[in-house]
Amino acid sequence: MARYRFHATNGYECVFDAEGKEIRLPDRSPERLVRRAGEVARDVMRRLDGREDWSAWHVSVHDLTGRRVLVRPFV
């Protein structure tokens, strides 16, 4: 199992994940990272309620060395 951090940004504003989440990647499949990125996007949209345009936002997933391993748009 490895720990990943899921940061959300639109290029100007950022919601940083300082704690991260332990995720097991069977057969190096990113499916679980994609699922968690979707959960993070929905959580950020709830917390920053009142915005209508999420098209510039994405979740950037990083391993503990800081290497970006996945980028998923909010919408």
N, CA, C and O atoms as CSV, one atom per row, in Angstrom:
chain,resi,resn,atom,element,x,y,z
A,1,MET,N,N,0.842,-1.162,0.000
A,1,MET,CA,C,0.000,0.000,0.000
A,1,MET,C,C,0.895,1.236,0.000
A,1,MET,O,O,1.954,1.251,0.628
A,2,ALA,N,N,0.463,2.249,-0.699
A,2,ALA,CA,C,1.227,3.495,-0.765
A,2,ALA,C,C,0.310,4.662,-0.406
A,2,ALA,O,O,-0.909,4.578,-0.553
A,3,ARG,N,N,0.906,5.731,0.058
A,3,ARG,CA,C,0.140,6.933,0.406
A,3,ARG,C,C,0.231,7.918,-0.752
A,3,ARG,O,O,1.302,8.147,-1.315
A,4,TYR,N,N,-0.917,8.493,-1.092
A,4,TYR,CA,C,-1.006,9.485,-2.153
A,4,TYR,C,C,-1.693,10.731,-1.616
A,4,TYR,O,O,-2.531,10.663,-0.717
A,5,ARG,N,N,-1.320,11.864,-2.183
A,5,ARG,CA,C,-1.956,13.137,-1.834
A,5,ARG,C,C,-2.789,13.605,-3.022
A,5,ARG,O,O,-2.382,13.473,-4.176
A,6,PHE,N,N,-3.962,14.155,-2.718
A,6,PHE,CA,C,-4.931,14.550,-3.730
A,6,PHE,C,C,-5.189,16.050,-3.593
A,6,PHE,O,O,-5.986,16.476,-2.757
A,7,HIS,N,N,-4.511,16.843,-4.416
A,7,HIS,CA,C,-4.642,18.299,-4.373
A,7,HIS,C,C,-5.632,18.740,-5.447
A,7,HIS,O,O,-5.660,18.185,-6.545
A,8,ALA,N,N,-6.441,19.742,-5.119
A,8,ALA,CA,C,-7.398,20.280,-6.085
A,8,ALA,C,C,-7.017,21.721,-6.401
A,8,ALA,O,O,-6.675,22.492,-5.505
A,9,THR,N,N,-7.080,22.077,-7.681
A,9,THR,CA,C,-6.705,23.439,-8.071
A,9,THR,C,C,-7.384,23.842,-9.384
A,9,THR,O,O,-7.776,23.004,-10.196
A,10,ASN,N,N,-7.500,25.136,-9.550
A,10,ASN,CA,C,-7.936,25.686,-10.835
A,10,ASN,C,C,-6.805,26.512,-11.451
A,10,ASN,O,O,-7.016,27.222,-12.434
A,11,GLY,N,N,-5.636,26.421,-10.886
A,11,GLY,CA,C,-4.482,27.180,-11.356
A,11,GLY,C,C,-4.253,28.457,-10.574
A,11,GLY,O,O,-3.167,29.033,-10.628
A,12,TYR,N,N,-5.281,28.911,-9.836
A,12,TYR,CA,C,-5.181,30.125,-9.028
A,12,TYR,C,C,-5.428,29.825,-7.552
A,12,TYR,O,O,-4.750,30.352,-6.671
A,13,GLU,N,N,-6.403,28.979,-7.310
A,13,GLU,CA,C,-6.748,28.584,-5.953
A,13,GLU,C,C,-6.366,27.120,-5.773
A,13,GLU,O,O,-6.388,26.344,-6.728
A,14,CYS,N,N,-6.016,26.748,-4.544
A,14,CYS,CA,C,-5.628,25.360,-4.278
A,14,CYS,C,C,-6.251,24.869,-2.981
A,14,CYS,O,O,-6.387,25.616,-2.012
A,15,VAL,N,N,-6.621,23.611,-2.987
A,15,VAL,CA,C,-7.033,22.911,-1.776
A,15,VAL,C,C,-6.030,21.774,-1.637
A,15,VAL,O,O,-6.080,20.796,-2.382
A,16,PHE,N,N,-5.116,21.910,-0.673
A,16,PHE,CA,C,-4.032,20.953,-0.510
A,16,PHE,C,C,-4.422,19.812,0.422
A,16,PHE,O,O,-5.125,20.010,1.413
A,17,ASP,N,N,-3.963,18.644,0.092
A,17,ASP,CA,C,-4.156,17.452,0.908
A,17,ASP,C,C,-2.834,17.170,1.622
A,17,ASP,O,O,-1.943,16.531,1.062
A,18,ALA,N,N,-2.713,17.649,2.855
A,18,ALA,CA,C,-1.469,17.482,3.605
A,18,ALA,C,C,-1.324,16.084,4.196
A,18,ALA,O,O,-0.210,15.622,4.437
A,19,GLU,N,N,-2.438,15.419,4.426
A,19,GLU,CA,C,-2.415,14.101,5.069
A,19,GLU,C,C,-2.265,12.951,4.074
A,19,GLU,O,O,-1.496,12.019,4.307
A,20,GLY,N,N,-2.991,13.019,2.982
A,20,GLY,CA,C,-2.950,11.944,2.001
A,20,GLY,C,C,-3.827,10.771,2.391
A,20,GLY,O,O,-4.504,10.800,3.418
A,21,LYS,N,N,-3.809,9.740,1.561
A,21,LYS,CA,C,-4.636,8.551,1.785
A,21,LYS,C,C,-3.855,7.331,1.339
A,21,LYS,O,O,-3.230,7.327,0.278
A,22,GLU,N,N,-3.898,6.291,2.166
A,22,GLU,CA,C,-3.273,5.011,1.819
A,22,GLU,C,C,-4.150,4.292,0.795
A,22,GLU,O,O,-5.343,4.087,1.020
A,23,ILE,N,N,-3.556,3.918,-0.313
A,23,ILE,CA,C,-4.305,3.234,-1.368
A,23,ILE,C,C,-3.467,2.093,-1.910
A,23,ILE,O,O,-2.284,2.253,-2.211
A,24,ARG,N,N,-4.093,0.957,-2.026
A,24,ARG,CA,C,-3.442,-0.219,-2.616
A,24,ARG,C,C,-3.793,-0.241,-4.101
A,24,ARG,O,O,-4.959,-0.118,-4.476
A,25,LEU,N,N,-2.781,-0.399,-4.932
A,25,LEU,CA,C,-2.986,-0.442,-6.376
A,25,LEU,C,C,-2.683,-1.842,-6.888
A,25,LEU,O,O,-1.533,-2.154,-7.196
A,26,PRO,N,N,-3.705,-2.687,-6.981
A,26,PRO,CA,C,-3.470,-4.030,-7.515
A,26,PRO,C,C,-3.103,-3.965,-8.993
A,26,PRO,O,O,-3.742,-3.249,-9.764
A,27,ASP,N,N,-2.095,-4.699,-9.379
A,27,ASP,CA,C,-1.667,-4.754,-10.787
A,27,ASP,C,C,-1.400,-3.376,-11.386
A,27,ASP,O,O,-1.568,-3.164,-12.587
A,28,ARG,N,N,-0.982,-2.443,-10.532
A,28,ARG,CA,C,-0.654,-1.079,-10.976
A,28,ARG,C,C,-1.808,-0.389,-11.703
A,28,ARG,O,O,-1.575,0.519,-12.500
A,29,SER,N,N,-3.032,-0.802,-11.442
A,29,SER,CA,C,-4.218,-0.198,-12.040
A,29,SER,C,C,-4.566,1.095,-11.296
A,29,SER,O,O,-4.659,1.086,-10.069
A,30,PRO,N,N,-4.760,2.200,-12.013
A,30,PRO,CA,C,-5.053,3.470,-11.343
A,30,PRO,C,C,-6.528,3.638,-10.962
A,30,PRO,O,O,-6.930,4.723,-10.542
A,31,GLU,N,N,-7.329,2.598,-11.100
A,31,GLU,CA,C,-8.775,2.710,-10.855
A,31,GLU,C,C,-9.095,3.301,-9.486
A,31,GLU,O,O,-9.980,4.150,-9.375
A,32,ARG,N,N,-8.405,2.874,-8.463
A,32,ARG,CA,C,-8.669,3.378,-7.110
A,32,ARG,C,C,-8.250,4.839,-6.959
A,32,ARG,O,O,-8.882,5.598,-6.224
A,33,LEU,N,N,-7.185,5.228,-7.654
A,33,LEU,CA,C,-6.784,6.639,-7.629
A,33,LEU,C,C,-7.837,7.497,-8.314
A,33,LEU,O,O,-8.164,8.583,-7.836
A,34,VAL,N,N,-8.365,7.015,-9.428
A,34,VAL,CA,C,-9.402,7.743,-10.165
A,34,VAL,C,C,-10.650,7.893,-9.297
A,34,VAL,O,O,-11.242,8.971,-9.236
A,35,ARG,N,N,-11.047,6.818,-8.630
A,35,ARG,CA,C,-12.235,6.856,-7.763
A,35,ARG,C,C,-12.042,7.865,-6.632
A,35,ARG,O,O,-12.936,8.662,-6.350
A,36,ARG,N,N,-10.874,7.829,-5.986
A,36,ARG,CA,C,-10.604,8.752,-4.882
A,36,ARG,C,C,-10.541,10.196,-5.380
A,36,ARG,O,O,-11.003,11.103,-4.688
A,37,ALA,N,N,-9.979,10.422,-6.566
A,37,ALA,CA,C,-9.934,11.772,-7.137
A,37,ALA,C,C,-11.352,12.308,-7.329
A,37,ALA,O,O,-11.603,13.488,-7.083
A,38,GLY,N,N,-12.275,11.462,-7.761
A,38,GLY,CA,C,-13.667,11.871,-7.900
A,38,GLY,C,C,-14.285,12.239,-6.566
A,38,GLY,O,O,-15.043,13.205,-6.480
A,39,GLU,N,N,-13.974,11.481,-5.522
A,39,GLU,CA,C,-14.473,11.781,-4.178
A,39,GLU,C,C,-13.942,13.132,-3.706
A,39,GLU,O,O,-14.680,13.929,-3.126
A,40,VAL,N,N,-12.671,13.380,-3.955
A,40,VAL,CA,C,-12.054,14.649,-3.556
A,40,VAL,C,C,-12.713,15.802,-4.307
A,40,VAL,O,O,-13.013,16.832,-3.705
A,41,ALA,N,N,-12.943,15.649,-5.604
A,41,ALA,CA,C,-13.584,16.703,-6.398
A,41,ALA,C,C,-14.975,17.022,-5.845
A,41,ALA,O,O,-15.324,18.192,-5.686
A,42,ARG,N,N,-15.764,15.996,-5.553
A,42,ARG,CA,C,-17.109,16.230,-5.016
A,42,ARG,C,C,-17.048,16.929,-3.653
A,42,ARG,O,O,-17.867,17.803,-3.367
A,43,ASP,N,N,-16.085,16.548,-2.818
A,43,ASP,CA,C,-15.933,17.173,-1.509
A,43,ASP,C,C,-15.554,18.649,-1.641
A,43,ASP,O,O,-16.093,19.492,-0.924
A,44,VAL,N,N,-14.642,18.960,-2.542
A,44,VAL,CA,C,-14.240,20.355,-2.745
A,44,VAL,C,C,-15.418,21.168,-3.271
A,44,VAL,O,O,-15.616,22.304,-2.842
A,45,MET,N,N,-16.202,20.613,-4.187
A,45,MET,CA,C,-17.364,21.336,-4.706
A,45,MET,C,C,-18.383,21.606,-3.601
A,45,MET,O,O,-19.032,22.651,-3.601
A,46,ARG,N,N,-18.525,20.682,-2.672
A,46,ARG,CA,C,-19.436,20.903,-1.537
A,46,ARG,C,C,-18.898,21.992,-0.616
A,46,ARG,O,O,-19.642,22.866,-0.173
A,47,ARG,N,N,-17.604,21.932,-0.334
A,47,ARG,CA,C,-17.010,22.902,0.604
A,47,ARG,C,C,-16.937,24.302,0.023
A,47,ARG,O,O,-17.063,25.282,0.758
A,48,LEU,N,N,-16.739,24.414,-1.269
A,48,LEU,CA,C,-16.665,25.726,-1.917
A,48,LEU,C,C,-17.973,26.013,-2.637
A,48,LEU,O,O,-17.976,26.510,-3.763
A,49,ASP,N,N,-19.071,25.703,-1.989
A,49,ASP,CA,C,-20.412,25.847,-2.545
A,49,ASP,C,C,-20.655,27.269,-3.051
A,49,ASP,O,O,-20.100,28.230,-2.520
A,50,GLY,N,N,-21.472,27.386,-4.058
A,50,GLY,CA,C,-21.829,28.692,-4.589
A,50,GLY,C,C,-21.149,29.012,-5.902
A,50,GLY,O,O,-21.511,29.987,-6.561
A,51,ARG,N,N,-20.191,28.229,-6.289
A,51,ARG,CA,C,-19.533,28.436,-7.577
A,51,ARG,C,C,-20.308,27.687,-8.650
A,51,ARG,O,O,-20.912,26.647,-8.386
A,52,GLU,N,N,-20.284,28.217,-9.844
A,52,GLU,CA,C,-21.016,27.565,-10.919
A,52,GLU,C,C,-20.108,26.947,-11.974
A,52,GLU,O,O,-20.503,26.007,-12.662
A,53,ASP,N,N,-18.897,27.470,-12.103
A,53,ASP,CA,C,-18.006,26.985,-13.158
A,53,ASP,C,C,-16.832,26.220,-12.547
A,53,ASP,O,O,-15.941,26.806,-11.933
A,54,TRP,N,N,-16.852,24.915,-12.728
A,54,TRP,CA,C,-15.783,24.061,-12.219
A,54,TRP,C,C,-14.904,23.547,-13.362
A,54,TRP,O,O,-14.085,22.652,-13.153
A,55,SER,N,N,-15.063,24.096,-14.547
A,55,SER,CA,C,-14.378,23.554,-15.729
A,55,SER,C,C,-12.855,23.672,-15.657
A,55,SER,O,O,-12.157,22.883,-16.293
A,56,ALA,N,N,-12.330,24.620,-14.912
A,56,ALA,CA,C,-10.875,24.797,-14.825
A,56,ALA,C,C,-10.261,23.978,-13.689
A,56,ALA,O,O,-9.038,23.903,-13.573
A,57,TRP,N,N,-11.094,23.369,-12.854
A,57,TRP,CA,C,-10.597,22.640,-11.690
A,57,TRP,C,C,-10.215,21.211,-12.038
A,57,TRP,O,O,-10.839,20.574,-12.886
A,58,HIS,N,N,-9.176,20.718,-11.367
A,58,HIS,CA,C,-8.767,19.325,-11.506
A,58,HIS,C,C,-8.131,18.841,-10.205
A,58,HIS,O,O,-7.702,19.634,-9.366
A,59,VAL,N,N,-8.083,17.537,-10.066
A,59,VAL,CA,C,-7.413,16.911,-8.929
A,59,VAL,C,C,-6.085,16.373,-9.433
A,59,VAL,O,O,-6.032,15.615,-10.401
A,60,SER,N,N,-5.031,16.769,-8.773
A,60,SER,CA,C,-3.683,16.327,-9.110
A,60,SER,C,C,-3.217,15.367,-8.017
A,60,SER,O,O,-3.129,15.744,-6.849
A,61,VAL,N,N,-2.921,14.135,-8.398
A,61,VAL,CA,C,-2.560,13.084,-7.439
A,61,VAL,C,C,-1.041,12.915,-7.448
A,61,VAL,O,O,-0.418,12.780,-8.501
A,62,HIS,N,N,-0.459,12.927,-6.238
A,62,HIS,CA,C,0.997,12.842,-6.101
A,62,HIS,C,C,1.371,11.739,-5.117
A,62,HIS,O,O,0.674,11.502,-4.131
A,63,ASP,N,N,2.481,11.074,-5.404
A,63,ASP,CA,C,2.997,10.117,-4.420
A,63,ASP,C,C,3.794,10.902,-3.376
A,63,ASP,O,O,3.912,12.123,-3.479
A,64,LEU,N,N,4.332,10.222,-2.391
A,64,LEU,CA,C,5.009,10.930,-1.297
A,64,LEU,C,C,6.344,11.544,-1.686
A,64,LEU,O,O,6.900,12.337,-0.926
A,65,THR,N,N,6.871,11.193,-2.857
A,65,THR,CA,C,8.090,11.857,-3.330
A,65,THR,C,C,7.750,13.159,-4.047
A,65,THR,O,O,8.645,13.922,-4.411
A,66,GLY,N,N,6.443,13.419,-4.252
A,66,GLY,CA,C,6.014,14.622,-4.950
A,66,GLY,C,C,5.769,14.408,-6.432
A,66,GLY,O,O,5.361,15.333,-7.135
A,67,ARG,N,N,6.012,13.201,-6.912
A,67,ARG,CA,C,5.819,12.897,-8.329
A,67,ARG,C,C,4.325,12.833,-8.639
A,67,ARG,O,O,3.571,12.130,-7.966
A,68,ARG,N,N,3.908,13.575,-9.665
A,68,ARG,CA,C,2.506,13.548,-10.074
A,68,ARG,C,C,2.242,12.252,-10.822
A,68,ARG,O,O,2.954,11.917,-11.769
A,69,VAL,N,N,1.219,11.526,-10.396
A,69,VAL,CA,C,0.918,10.231,-11.001
A,69,VAL,C,C,-0.411,10.221,-11.745
A,69,VAL,O,O,-0.687,9.291,-12.503
A,70,LEU,N,N,-1.248,11.258,-11.533
A,70,LEU,CA,C,-2.556,11.289,-12.187
A,70,LEU,C,C,-3.127,12.695,-12.102
A,70,LEU,O,O,-2.933,13.387,-11.103
A,71,VAL,N,N,-3.825,13.115,-13.139
A,71,VAL,CA,C,-4.574,14.368,-13.131
A,71,VAL,C,C,-5.968,14.057,-13.664
A,71,VAL,O,O,-6.117,13.471,-14.736
A,72,ARG,N,N,-6.991,14.457,-12.901
A,72,ARG,CA,C,-8.383,14.206,-13.309
A,72,ARG,C,C,-9.166,15.502,-13.220
A,72,ARG,O,O,-9.150,16.154,-12.176
A,73,PRO,N,N,-9.861,15.901,-14.299
A,73,PRO,CA,C,-10.699,17.098,-14.235
A,73,PRO,C,C,-11.918,16.873,-13.353
A,73,PRO,O,O,-12.373,15.741,-13.188
A,74,PHE,N,N,-12.444,17.953,-12.790
A,74,PHE,CA,C,-13.640,17.856,-11.972
A,74,PHE,C,C,-14.833,17.413,-12.809
A,74,PHE,O,O,-15.599,16.546,-12.391
A,75,VAL,N,N,-14.991,18.002,-13.982
A,75,VAL,CA,C,-16.164,17.706,-14.832
A,75,VAL,C,C,-15.727,17.168,-16.168
A,75,VAL,O,O,-16.567,16.863,-17.015
